[in-house]
Amino acid sequence: MANDIKDHASGHQSPEPHSPIWDVIAGGIAGSAAKTVVAPLDRVRILFQTSHAQFRQHSDHWDGWLRAVRDIYRAQGIPGLYKGHLATLARNFPYSGLNFLAYETYRDALIGSAPEQEAPWRRLICGSLAGATSTTLTYPLELIRIRLAYETMEKSRASNWAEVCRIIYHDKKGGSLLNFYRGFAPTIVGVLPYAGISFGAHGTMQDLLRSPSIAPYTTSDSRELKAWAQLSCGAVAGVLAQTAAYPLEVIRRRSQVADLAGVSHAGIVGTARHVYAERGLRGFYVGLTIGYLKVIPMTATGFYVYDRMRRYMGLIE
């Protein structure tokens, strides 16, 4: 998830220099709010992507996500729909905060404050670098979240952080911290287009909605985008990024839970071959519909809350 967060893009200037920690806090709160809104959908999507045996029969139906939500709710109630959510927030707060901060840092270096330097490809590069940076720093928390979300009704599965960490550490004989980076390669490969397109598309959408011909309808007197316009920018950016990066996301999910599913994969290529042999090309798009249902409110919420948090903190006027 990404946002064009520079002040000039919203028509404002920072009142004074501020500590980067405030950008991290604003981004972390925005990311946490966005993830909370879509947590049940996120869990079902993970179950579909990883081809979980108990939910595989639902993934081929247009309303499969509703059936999966129903099954989880009947077995575990509301808590079941939010299983692993604390792990999600623990990972997403630093990830989102670092993602926004990294984007600003790379943007200052590549674009600066010169309007003539603004270009979608520059935003895309900055977004890709920001996504790679934040992903690398927080990936072990992401793996723990996925493992918790993969567990469903099996009582024999580990269900707490400590036990999950122990199992991951001992996945290989003798134990290794490198096990916490299982599935990291496809994750990074997928993050580059996702984060890049998110930032680039969002910034471009903002520019379009501020164009003179439609600005009277989309902006306030201060040229700040109206709420619906700002939410629309995030939604469009999220849909485009999700579409481009989704096959790689499926591969990384399968890599992350390969041992739990009793499957041995040989990296990105081996996992891709397994997915294709199992379902063909459609296997790379399992859960995409629910992905769209998730990404629209998630990205829209994240962008909107981030902007409002920065204004509330006085980082922009």
RASULDA-V984045 format. One record per residue. N is the residue number from 1. RES is the residue in one letter. SS is DSSP state (alpha for helix, beta for strand, coil for the rest). NEAR is the number of other ideal C-beta (glycine too) atoms within 8 Angstrom. D_LAST is the distance of its C-alpha to the last C-alpha in Angstrom with 1 decimal. Layout:
[[N & RES & SS & NEAR & D_LAST] [N & RES & SS & NEAR & D_LAST]]
This chain:
[[1 & M & coil & 13 & 23.8] [2 & A & coil & 15 & 21.1] [3 & N & coil & 14 & 17.7] [4 & D & coil & 10 & 16.2] [5 & I & coil & 11 & 13.3] [6 & K & coil & 9 & 12.3] [7 & D & alpha & 8 & 9.0] [8 & H & alpha & 9 & 11.1] [9 & A & alpha & 10 & 12.7] [10 & S & alpha & 12 & 9.9] [11 & G & coil & 9 & 9.4] [12 & H & coil & 10 & 6.3] [13 & Q & coil & 7 & 6.9] [14 & S & coil & 10 & 6.6] [15 & P & coil & 7 & 6.6] [16 & E & coil & 4 & 10.1] [17 & P & coil & 3 & 12.6] [18 & H & coil & 8 & 13.1] [19 & S & coil & 4 & 16.2] [20 & P & alpha & 9 & 17.0] [21 & I & alpha & 6 & 18.2] [22 & W & alpha & 10 & 14.8] [23 & D & alpha & 15 & 14.6] [24 & V & alpha & 13 & 18.2] [25 & I & alpha & 11 & 17.7] [26 & A & alpha & 15 & 14.9] [27 & G & alpha & 15 & 17.3] [28 & G & alpha & 13 & 20.3] [29 & I & alpha & 12 & 19.2] [30 & A & alpha & 17 & 18.4] [31 & G & alpha & 16 & 21.7] [32 & S & alpha & 12 & 23.6] [33 & A & alpha & 11 & 22.5] [34 & A & alpha & 16 & 23.5] [35 & K & alpha & 14 & 26.8] [36 & T & alpha & 9 & 27.7] [37 & V & alpha & 9 & 27.4] [38 & V & coil & 11 & 29.9] [39 & A & alpha & 12 & 32.1] [40 & P & alpha & 10 & 35.3] [41 & L & alpha & 11 & 35.1] [42 & D & alpha & 12 & 34.3] [43 & R & alpha & 14 & 37.5] [44 & V & alpha & 15 & 39.7] [45 & R & alpha & 13 & 38.4] [46 & I & alpha & 12 & 39.4] [47 & L & alpha & 14 & 42.8] [48 & F & alpha & 17 & 43.3] [49 & Q & alpha & 12 & 42.3] [50 & T & coil & 13 & 44.5] [51 & S & coil & 11 & 47.4] [52 & H & coil & 11 & 48.0] [53 & A & coil & 6 & 51.6] [54 & Q & coil & 8 & 50.8] [55 & F & coil & 14 & 48.2] [56 & R & alpha & 8 & 49.6] [57 & Q & alpha & 5 & 51.4] [58 & H & alpha & 12 & 48.2] [59 & S & coil & 11 & 46.3] [60 & D & coil & 5 & 48.3] [61 & H & coil & 7 & 47.6] [62 & W & coil & 4 & 44.8] [63 & D & coil & 6 & 44.3] [64 & G & alpha & 13 & 45.0] [65 & W & alpha & 15 & 41.7] [66 & L & alpha & 7 & 42.5] [67 & R & alpha & 10 & 45.9] [68 & A & alpha & 13 & 44.5] [69 & V & alpha & 11 & 42.1] [70 & R & alpha & 8 & 45.1] [71 & D & alpha & 11 & 47.3] [72 & I & alpha & 14 & 44.8] [73 & Y & alpha & 11 & 44.1] [74 & R & alpha & 5 & 47.9] [75 & A & alpha & 8 & 48.6] [76 & Q & alpha & 9 & 45.7] [77 & G & alpha & 5 & 43.7] [78 & I & alpha & 6 & 39.9] [79 & P & alpha & 7 & 39.8] [80 & G & alpha & 11 & 41.5] [81 & L & alpha & 12 & 38.7] [82 & Y & coil & 10 & 36.3] [83 & K & coil & 12 & 38.7] [84 & G & coil & 12 & 37.0] [85 & H & alpha & 10 & 33.6] [86 & L & alpha & 6 & 33.1] [87 & A & alpha & 13 & 34.0] [88 & T & alpha & 13 & 31.5] [89 & L & alpha & 11 & 28.6] [90 & A & alpha & 9 & 30.0] [91 & R & alpha & 13 & 29.9] [92 & N & alpha & 12 & 26.8] [93 & F & alpha & 12 & 24.3] [94 & P & alpha & 13 & 25.0] [95 & Y & alpha & 15 & 25.6] [96 & S & alpha & 17 & 22.3] [97 & G & alpha & 15 & 20.3] [98 & L & alpha & 14 & 22.4] [99 & N & alpha & 17 & 22.2] [100 & F & alpha & 17 & 18.4] [101 & L & alpha & 12 & 18.7] [102 & A & alpha & 12 & 21.7] [103 & Y & alpha & 15 & 20.2] [104 & E & alpha & 12 & 17.5] [105 & T & alpha & 10 & 20.3] [106 & Y & alpha & 12 & 22.7] [107 & R & alpha & 12 & 20.2] [108 & D & alpha & 8 & 19.5] [109 & A & alpha & 7 & 23.2] [110 & L & alpha & 10 & 24.2] [111 & I & coil & 13 & 21.6] [112 & G & coil & 7 & 19.4] [113 & S & coil & 4 & 16.9] [114 & A & coil & 7 & 19.7] [115 & P & alpha & 5 & 19.2] [116 & E & alpha & 4 & 23.0] [117 & Q & alpha & 9 & 23.2] [118 & E & coil & 10 & 21.4] [119 & A & coil & 6 & 24.3] [120 & P & alpha & 9 & 25.1] [121 & W & alpha & 7 & 27.6] [122 & R & alpha & 12 & 25.4] [123 & R & alpha & 17 & 22.9] [124 & L & alpha & 12 & 26.1] [125 & I & alpha & 11 & 27.4] [126 & C & alpha & 14 & 24.3] [127 & G & alpha & 16 & 24.1] [128 & S & alpha & 13 & 27.8] [129 & L & alpha & 10 & 27.7] [130 & A & alpha & 17 & 24.9] [131 & G & alpha & 16 & 26.9] [132 & A & alpha & 12 & 30.0] [133 & T & alpha & 11 & 28.6] [134 & S & alpha & 14 & 27.2] [135 & T & alpha & 13 & 30.4] [136 & T & alpha & 8 & 32.7] [137 & L & alpha & 9 & 31.2] [138 & T & alpha & 12 & 31.2] [139 & Y & alpha & 12 & 34.2] [140 & P & alpha & 8 & 36.7] [141 & L & alpha & 12 & 34.5] [142 & E & alpha & 12 & 34.4] [143 & L & alpha & 14 & 38.2] [144 & I & alpha & 15 & 38.7] [145 & R & alpha & 13 & 36.5] [146 & I & alpha & 14 & 38.6] [147 & R & alpha & 15 & 41.8] [148 & L & alpha & 13 & 40.9] [149 & A & alpha & 14 & 39.8] [150 & Y & alpha & 12 & 43.1] [151 & E & coil & 11 & 45.2] [152 & T & coil & 11 & 46.2] [153 & M & coil & 6 & 49.3] [154 & E & coil & 6 & 51.4] [155 & K & coil & 4 & 52.2] [156 & S & coil & 3 & 53.4] [157 & R & coil & 7 & 49.9] [158 & A & coil & 9 & 47.8] [159 & S & coil & 7 & 45.0] [160 & N & coil & 6 & 43.1] [161 & W & alpha & 8 & 41.1] [162 & A & alpha & 6 & 43.9] [163 & E & alpha & 9 & 46.6] [164 & V & alpha & 12 & 44.5] [165 & C & alpha & 9 & 43.7] [166 & R & alpha & 9 & 47.4] [167 & I & alpha & 10 & 48.5] [168 & I & alpha & 13 & 46.1] [169 & Y & alpha & 11 & 47.2] [170 & H & coil & 8 & 50.8] [171 & D & coil & 9 & 50.6] [172 & K & coil & 8 & 52.4] [173 & K & coil & 3 & 55.6] [174 & G & coil & 4 & 54.9] [175 & G & coil & 7 & 51.2] [176 & S & coil & 8 & 48.3] [177 & L & alpha & 5 & 44.6] [178 & L & alpha & 6 & 44.4] [179 & N & alpha & 12 & 45.1] [180 & F & alpha & 11 & 41.5] [181 & Y & alpha & 9 & 40.6] [182 & R & coil & 11 & 43.0] [183 & G & coil & 11 & 41.6] [184 & F & alpha & 8 & 39.1] [185 & A & alpha & 8 & 40.3] [186 & P & alpha & 13 & 39.8] [187 & T & alpha & 12 & 36.4] [188 & I & alpha & 11 & 35.2] [189 & V & alpha & 9 & 36.8] [190 & G & alpha & 13 & 35.0] [191 & V & alpha & 13 & 31.6] [192 & L & alpha & 11 & 31.5] [193 & P & alpha & 12 & 31.6] [194 & Y & alpha & 14 & 29.7] [195 & A & alpha & 17 & 26.6] [196 & G & alpha & 15 & 26.9] [197 & I & alpha & 15 & 27.3] [198 & S & alpha & 18 & 24.4] [199 & F & alpha & 18 & 21.9] [200 & G & alpha & 13 & 23.5] [201 & A & alpha & 13 & 24.0] [202 & H & alpha & 16 & 20.5] [203 & G & alpha & 13 & 19.0] [204 & T & alpha & 10 & 21.8] [205 & M & alpha & 12 & 21.3] [206 & Q & alpha & 13 & 17.7] [207 & D & alpha & 10 & 19.0] [208 & L & alpha & 8 & 21.8] [209 & L & alpha & 14 & 19.8] [210 & R & coil & 11 & 17.7] [211 & S & coil & 8 & 21.1] [212 & P & alpha & 4 & 21.9] [213 & S & alpha & 4 & 24.7] [214 & I & alpha & 9 & 22.9] [215 & A & alpha & 11 & 19.3] [216 & P & alpha & 5 & 20.1] [217 & Y & alpha & 4 & 21.1] [218 & T & alpha & 10 & 18.5] [219 & T & beta & 13 & 15.2] [220 & S & coil & 7 & 13.5] [221 & D & coil & 3 & 13.3] [222 & S & coil & 7 & 9.9] [223 & R & coil & 9 & 11.7] [224 & E & coil & 9 & 10.1] [225 & L & beta & 13 & 13.3] [226 & K & coil & 9 & 15.1] [227 & A & alpha & 7 & 16.2] [228 & W & alpha & 6 & 19.7] [229 & A & alpha & 11 & 18.7] [230 & Q & alpha & 12 & 16.5] [231 & L & alpha & 12 & 19.4] [232 & S & alpha & 11 & 21.8] [233 & C & alpha & 14 & 20.4] [234 & G & alpha & 16 & 20.9] [235 & A & alpha & 13 & 24.3] [236 & V & alpha & 11 & 25.7] [237 & A & alpha & 17 & 24.6] [238 & G & alpha & 15 & 26.3] [239 & V & alpha & 11 & 29.5] [240 & L & alpha & 11 & 30.0] [241 & A & alpha & 16 & 29.5] [242 & Q & alpha & 13 & 31.8] [243 & T & alpha & 8 & 34.5] [244 & A & alpha & 9 & 34.6] [245 & A & alpha & 13 & 34.8] [246 & Y & alpha & 12 & 36.7] [247 & P & alpha & 8 & 40.2] [248 & L & alpha & 11 & 39.1] [249 & E & alpha & 12 & 37.5] [250 & V & alpha & 15 & 40.8] [251 & I & alpha & 15 & 42.6] [252 & R & alpha & 12 & 40.4] [253 & R & alpha & 13 & 40.8] [254 & R & alpha & 17 & 44.5] [255 & S & alpha & 14 & 44.7] [256 & Q & alpha & 12 & 42.8] [257 & V & coil & 12 & 45.3] [258 & A & coil & 12 & 48.4] [259 & D & coil & 7 & 50.4] [260 & L & coil & 8 & 49.7] [261 & A & coil & 11 & 51.0] [262 & G & coil & 4 & 54.0] [263 & V & coil & 8 & 53.2] [264 & S & coil & 4 & 53.4] [265 & H & coil & 10 & 51.1] [266 & A & coil & 6 & 51.3] [267 & G & alpha & 8 & 47.6] [268 & I & alpha & 10 & 45.7] [269 & V & alpha & 7 & 48.8] [270 & G & alpha & 9 & 50.9] [271 & T & alpha & 15 & 48.4] [272 & A & alpha & 10 & 47.8] [273 & R & alpha & 8 & 51.6] [274 & H & alpha & 11 & 51.9] [275 & V & alpha & 13 & 49.3] [276 & Y & alpha & 11 & 51.0] [277 & A & alpha & 5 & 54.5] [278 & E & alpha & 7 & 53.4] [279 & R & alpha & 7 & 51.8] [280 & G & alpha & 5 & 51.6] [281 & L & alpha & 6 & 48.5] [282 & R & alpha & 7 & 47.3] [283 & G & alpha & 11 & 47.0] [284 & F & alpha & 12 & 44.0] [285 & Y & alpha & 10 & 42.2] [286 & V & coil & 12 & 43.2] [287 & G & coil & 13 & 40.5] [288 & L & alpha & 10 & 38.3] [289 & T & alpha & 8 & 38.2] [290 & I & alpha & 13 & 36.8] [291 & G & alpha & 12 & 34.5] [292 & Y & alpha & 10 & 33.0] [293 & L & alpha & 10 & 32.8] [294 & K & alpha & 12 & 30.9] [295 & V & alpha & 13 & 28.6] [296 & I & alpha & 11 & 27.1] [297 & P & alpha & 12 & 25.7] [298 & M & alpha & 14 & 25.0] [299 & T & alpha & 15 & 22.9] [300 & A & alpha & 13 & 21.1] [301 & T & alpha & 14 & 20.4] [302 & G & alpha & 16 & 19.3] [303 & F & alpha & 17 & 16.8] [304 & Y & alpha & 13 & 15.4] [305 & V & alpha & 12 & 15.3] [306 & Y & alpha & 15 & 13.8] [307 & D & alpha & 12 & 10.7] [308 & R & alpha & 8 & 10.6] [309 & M & alpha & 12 & 11.5] [310 & R & alpha & 12 & 8.8] [311 & R & alpha & 10 & 6.2] [312 & Y & alpha & 6 & 9.0] [313 & M & coil & 9 & 9.5] [314 & G & coil & 7 & 6.4] [315 & L & coil & 11 & 6.8] [316 & I & coil & 11 & 3.8] [317 & E & coil & 7 & 0.0]]
